[in-house]
Amino acid sequence: MRKWVSQMENKKRFSISLTTQILIATAGGIVFGSLVGEWASNLKFIGDIFIRLIQMSVVLLVMSAVASAVGGGDGQDVGKMGFHTFKWIIIFTVISAGLGVALSMLLQPGIGVEIASAADVANSSVETGSIQDTILGFVPTNIINSMAEGSMVPCIVFSLFFGVAMGAYAKESGNRNVIEWVQGINGVITNIIKIVMNVAPIGIFCLLANVAGTTGFKVIIPMLKFLLVLLIGDAIQFLLFGPFTAAVTKVNLFKMPKKFAKMSMMAVTTTSGAICLPTKMEDEVTKFGISRKVADFTGPITMSMNSCGAAQCYVAAIFFMAQSTGIQMTPYQMGMAILLSCLMCLGTISVPGGSVIVYTFLATSLGLPLESIAVLIGIDWFAGMFRTLMNVDVDVMIGLLVASKLGELDRDVYDEKKTVTY
């Protein structure tokens, strides 16, 4: 018996954490893809399987988490959570968009970039609607269809109504079976995600090997200034938002980087807020000390509606499209760039490649030439690293701020004095 316990302890001691495995897979995938070249595209399907395994559960995870968080609490708590969540979403997003304007005017990412032909863009163009159509699309006509399409905001809207009605039914009838059933579904889906995350390093290795082997990193050379805007913007936001959040919530700022490590690696390697959602929600509870109630409420909502990195990226893209074609932005257009970028972050597409729709919408709305979108599409994976990293990490900061305000932040968990499970 003692020998068996000793073997288990040794195994645990020498085990590699998932964060370290992902880091190794990231470096390994890039090196392997660079060495073998285009053959690495044969591995892409394995990475796609990993992405699909996560995606197949995200909709149910979001809907069950939001519904149980709303229906399991009282109306006053839900109202407070909603108010403070959206307050910080708006504040952080506007700051990020404004920062994007300032950096784009300073660094001028579009100057000196050779624009691709209109024919190249035509092959990648997509249909876009008006702002009214975008907002109207937030309200589902058929929730089953919205679930099938993976439309997150309509699913969240339905889940909010479902949670409120479920809570009212339980209060009136005294029957909590539906609440327990929804919470049970959430627990099962969470376990599915945990199982899938065991193969995350393999999936990430294959995805990055494909990018390095087929797309090649030479595509980023003419766009280094654009990516530099995003890099500097992310750094400034971390330097602003991190200390601010730590000061308001009264937690140790210097412990944040380690706690953000796993979800940040997921964000950089998958470039998808939706894929990062399960990891983010679990870490909010187990590493940051945010209560399960707040994490289940703020996690899905911030994934779909808080997009600080995206707001900054979209503003930079607008300036790039203007500067690369010699168009001078008027103060009115700059104001509209901020407004439209912030609006497009509400329900932004949270899977890889979705930003092409946003780029096309912004160019059409502001009367900018579509030719420049081809270049943006070519480096979108690299831009997505910075965009998603900021989105995901600020989601957690919002969760911290909301939890602290409502007395739902366990600082003993944050300070690693005790452990909890999600």
Protein Blocks (a to p, Z undefined) as FASTA:
>chain_A
ZZmmmmmmmmmmmpccfklmmmmmmmmmmmmmmmnommlmmmmmmmmmmmmmmmmmmmmm
mmmmmmmmmmmmcfklmmmmmmmmmmmmmmmmmmmmmmmmmmmmmnommgopacddfklm
mmmgccdddfklmmmmmpcfblklmmmnopaklmmmmmmmmmmmmmmmmmmnopaklmmm
mmmmmmmmmmmmmmmmmmmmmmmmmmmmmmmmmnopmlmmmmmmmmmmmmmmmmmmmmmm
mmmmmmmnopafklmmmmmmmmmmmmmmnopaklmmmmmmmmmmmmnopafklmmmmmmm
mmmmgcfklmmmmmmmmmmmmmmnopacdfklmmmmmmmmmmmmnopafbehklmmmmmm
mmmmnopafklmmmmmmmmmmmmmmmmmmmmmmmmmmmmmmmmmnopacfklmnopaccd
ZZ
